[in-house]
Amino acid sequence: MPNQLTHTSTDFPSKKFPIKIVCDGLQSPANVGALFRVSEAFGVSEIIFCNADINFDSSRLRKTARNTDKTVSYRISEDILAEIDLLTKENYKVITLELTDESIALEKIKLQTDEKIALVIGNEQHGVSEAVLDLISQSVHIQMFGDNSSLNVVQATGIALFNLTKLLK
């Protein structure tokens, strides 16, 4: 019978990827906590929270994050458009995770193995803002097969990170 492993008994390699997550209005404490957790799991280098008032002392956030909010670098910015401009100048490929009439399926994105990625994710209710969509030329979506056209923002981010990190290995 197999034995379940603990966090400290796995042989998973520890690795940081040149990926930053830019949050456009992410609000829910549960989603923020889950974002820390999935970002830690996939070696995200930094989370940038924009357009949001987040209570980082929230018990729901801390419970969901399971201490990863203490290990994943993050910062708060008041101006998402300035952040995107700065990331572009720092040679990040800025991509929105949003279903649009011009988005491509996530699995069709072309990346260099050493490329720096800034993945913009949106608000739980409204997605990525129009101002950001107007600024960024590349949007990706997750191909789905049900009648619903959306996923929870952190679930979608986890799927995107899984695919992106496979391309950057």
Buried (B, 14 or more C-beta within 10 A) or exposed (E): EEEEEEEEEEEEEEEEBBBBBBBBBBBBBBBBBBBBBBBBBBBBBBBBBBBBEBEBEBEBBBEBBBEBBEEBEBEBBEEBBEBBEBBBEEEBBBBBBBBEEEBBEBEEBEBEEEBBBBBBBBBBEEBBBEEBBEBBEEBBBBEEEEEEEBBEBBBBBBBBBEBBBEBBE
